[in-house]
């Protein structure tokens, strides 16, 4: 099987049923603009950082605790978000926002890293008029939509990075401080998105979608597809057909941004059926995914997600792809153990 066929086969199961059995969008509440705390999802509150714990400026402290991962009966969602299961999460640190183009450029220049998309000479891009995906020559983190397309702004999330590229960045980013960084597991990601409070809000910012569409009313809460999918992103959220600056839609009480929409985020976890084990799905022995190859899990949804097609910006939503894949709508953020906190 060709690489293109393998990548597209990995992608299709993740999006083909993405709108199936989805919960109806709840009532809308307006917000947006500069980074600020939104309403606490499910009772979440700003975290108290333990005395003596050094938290880098680009990271936030996520308290430990128990979390119910996935969807409960009556919450909608997709089959691979079930059965819901309980997990205990140790305290950890998480990047406040997805890694930006500027941060990734610093990494590439310091290490000479050639990303997998650069090595292959192409990356996956969706035709936003047809909804069809294709490998586009020259697509890389430098020009996510192809060699002839514009370069992305420095404050937007980096995309067209594979799982290995993301993992390499995280290891490098924590090396100077002597405190290794890594990708978060699926369980850690969902725990953080639920405000470390085991809330049941469908979105990281609370119960309301507010995507700017007049049919739903209100101001945007995230960078998602508004209007008709495909071919009709009307830009009602302020951003048409692409990424937005990280933090443009505010922060959760934990200080985290972009936990719904903008870009999907690679995790440390292999894509596995629920329930996941104590390692959050990141351990060895990964099963074959829908592509026939082991795949890594992604979280968060993206600017391409629309409730009729891909309600991926719910906190329980999952996607997945083979680790060498690079997409125009997938980025990442890093985590770090919090030691004895």
N, C-alpha and C positions, 0 to 999 in steps of 0.2 A: 504494500500500500504506500502511495506517495505521501510525503510530509503534508502537503496541502490537504489531501483527503483525510489524513489522520487528525489534523487540527480541526477541520470542519466537523468531523464526526464527533470529536470531543465537545465541540461547542453546541451542536444542535440539541442534544438532550437537555442541556442546561437552560435553554431558552424556549424550546418548542412548547412546553407546558407551563411556562412561567406564569402565565395569567390564570391558569386553571385553579379552581377552588380557592380563589383569592378572597380575603375579607373585603367588604365594601369600604371605600374611603370614609372615614369618620368626618364629623363636622370640622370646619376649617377655623383656624386661629391664625392671625397675621403676625409676622415678625420679619426680621432680616436686617441686612446692612452690616455694620461693624461687628466684630466678635464680642458677644456678650452672653451671659448665662440666660438660657431659656427656662421655661417651666420644668421642674424636676420630673423626669419620667418615673412613674411608679413609686414616688416617694423618695427619690434620690436626693441627696444633699451634697454640697461641696465637701470633699474629703479633708480630714485633718491629717496632715503629714506627720508621721512619727518623728519625735525629736532625734536629731542626729542623722536622719536620712537625707542624703544629698540627691536632689532631684534636678537634673539638667533643665535649662530654660525651655528646651524644645519638647520636654516630656511632662506628663502628669502622673500623679500617684493614683493608683486604682486599688482601693482596699480589697482585702480578701473576703471570702464569704461563700455561701451556697447560692447556686443559680439553677433555675429550671431552663434547660436548653431545648429549643424547638417549640412546636406549637401544641397547645392543649386542645382537647375536643371543643369545637365551637369557634376556634380562633382562625379557621381557614388555613391557608398555607399550602405547601406542596407535599406530596408523599415523602420526599426525602428529608423533610423537616420533622418527621415522626418516626418512632414514638418519642415524645418529650422525655427527658431524663434529668435527674438531679446530678450535680457535680459540685465538688468543693474546689474553690480557687484560692491559691495563695496570693498575697499581695504582690503587685508588680507595677512596673512603670510602663507607660505607653506613650508613644509620640502623640503630641496634641493634634497633629494634622498629618495627612499623607505626605510623604517625602516629596519635596518640590523639585522642579527642574533645576533650580539653582543649587540645591543641596546635592543632587545627583551629578551635576556638572563638576562640582568640587571633587567628588569621589572619582569620577572618570579621569579628571586631569591629574589627580594625585597618584592614581594607581595605574593609569593607562588601560583601564578595563575596556575591552571590546565586548559589547553586549551580544547576546545570542542573535537578536534581530540584525545587528550590524554584521555578524559573522555569516548568517544565512542570506542577508541581502534583502530581506523583506519582513513585513509584519502584517497582522490581520487588521483590516479596516472594514467597517460596515458602510455600504452604500445607503445613505440616509433617505434616499428617495424610494428604494426598493426593499430595504431591510436585508439585503443579501450581503454575505461576508466574502471577502477575497483576500489573498495574499497580495499586498501592494509593494512593488519594487521600491527600495529606498526608504521604506517606513522604518523609523527607529525612534529612540527617545529624542533625538535632535529634530526630527520632522515626523511626528507620529502618523500623519496621513499620506506620507510618501515623499520622495525626494524633491518633487516640484511644489510641495505644499509649504505654507509658512511655518516658521519655527514657533514653538509654544512660548508663552510668557514665563518669566522666571518664577513667578509666584503661583503658578498652576501646578497641579500634581504631575509628577513624571509618569509617563506611560510608555508602552512598547518595551517593557522590561519583563524578562522571564522570571520564573521563581528563583533560579540560580543567581540572576543579577540582583534581585531583591535581597536574597540571603547574603550575598557577598557585600552589598552595601551595609547591611546591618552589622556584620562582623567588623567591617572597617570603621564604621561610625563610632563604635564603642571602644576601639582598640587604644586610642591615645589616653583615655581616662582609666584604662585598666579595668573597665567594667563592661564585659561583653554584652552586646545587643544581639537580638535575634528577632525572628518573626513571631508574632503572637499565635497561639493555637486558636482554633475555632471557638473553644470553650471560653478562653480568655477574652476573645473579641466580643462574643455575645454578652459575657458578664459585664464588660466595660460599657457596651451599648445599652445595657439595661440599667446603667447607673450604679453598678455594684450594689443594687438594692433588690434584685430579683423581681423587678417590676414586670407587669404584663402589658405595658404600652406597646403598640405595634411598631412605633418609631423611636429612635434614640432621643428625639426632642419631646416626645409625649404622644398624645392620642390623636392629634390633628395633623392632616396631611398638608393642606394649604399650598397647593402647587401653582397658584396664580391663574389657573384655568378658570374663566368665568363660570363654567359649569360647576366648579367646586368652590369658587370664590376665594377671596383673601389673598394675602401676599405669600410669596414662596417661603418654604422652610428648607428647601434643598434644591440642588441642581438636578432636575430630572427632565424627562421628555414631556412637554406640555403641548396640547393640541392633538392632532390625529397622527397615529403611528401606522406605517412609516410615512415619510414625505411631508409631514405637516407640523414639525416642531415650530410653534409660534413664538418661542422665546419669551413667554409670559413670566418666566422665573428670572428674566434678565440675561439669560445666556442661551443663545440658539446654537444647536448642533455641536456643542463642544464642552470642554472643561471650564471651570471657573476658578478664581483665586481661592486658595485654601482659606477657610474661615469666613468666607463671604456671607454665610447664613447663620452665624452665631456659634456658640459653644454650649455644650451640656454643663450641668453643675460641676462635673468632674474636670471641666476645662478642655474637653475633647471636641473637635470639629469634624465635619464631613463624614460622620458615621452612617449617613444615608445619602445616596446619590453621589454625583461628581465622578468617582471612579470605584470600581470593584477593587478589593485589596487582597493580595496574596496572603495566605496564612501558613503556619508551619505544618498544618495538619494535612494528612492524606485524605482524599475524598473517600469516606467510608459510610456504610449504613449506620444509623443510630441504633442503640446508644454507643457513644464513644467511650473508650477506656479512661483510666486515670491519667494517661499521658495526653489526653485531649485529641487523640487521633494522630499524633505526631510521631509515634513509635515506628519501628521497623515492621516489615511484613505487609506492605500495602497491597490491597487487592487490586485487580484490574478494574478500571472504570469503564464507562460506556464505550470508550474508544478502543477497548481491549488492552490498554496500557494503564499503569498506575497514574493517577491524576491528583493534583493538589487542590485543596478547597480554597475558595475565594468568598469574601463577605462584603456587604455594604451597598451593592447596587451601583448604578452609574447614571450619567447624563442621558444614556440611551433607554433607561427604564421608564415604562409607562404602565399604569395598572392593567391595561387591556392586554399587555404583551409580556412585561417583565416587572412585576411588583417587587423588584429586588432590593428596594431600599427599606424594607421591613427588617427589624433586628434579627429575625429568625431565618431570613432568606439565605440560600446558599447557591453558589455556582462552583464550577470546577473546570479544570483543563490540564492537559499534559504539561509537565514542568518547563519544557523548552518553549512553550507558546508565548508569544508577545502580542498584545492587543492595544488598540488605540483607546480603550476605555478601562484598562486595568493598571493599577499602581500598587502601592503598599505603604505601610508604616511599620516602625520597629518597636519592639518591646525589650524590657530588661528585668531580670529578677530584682526583687526588692530586699533580698537578703533576709535578715531576721525581723523585718518590720512586721 
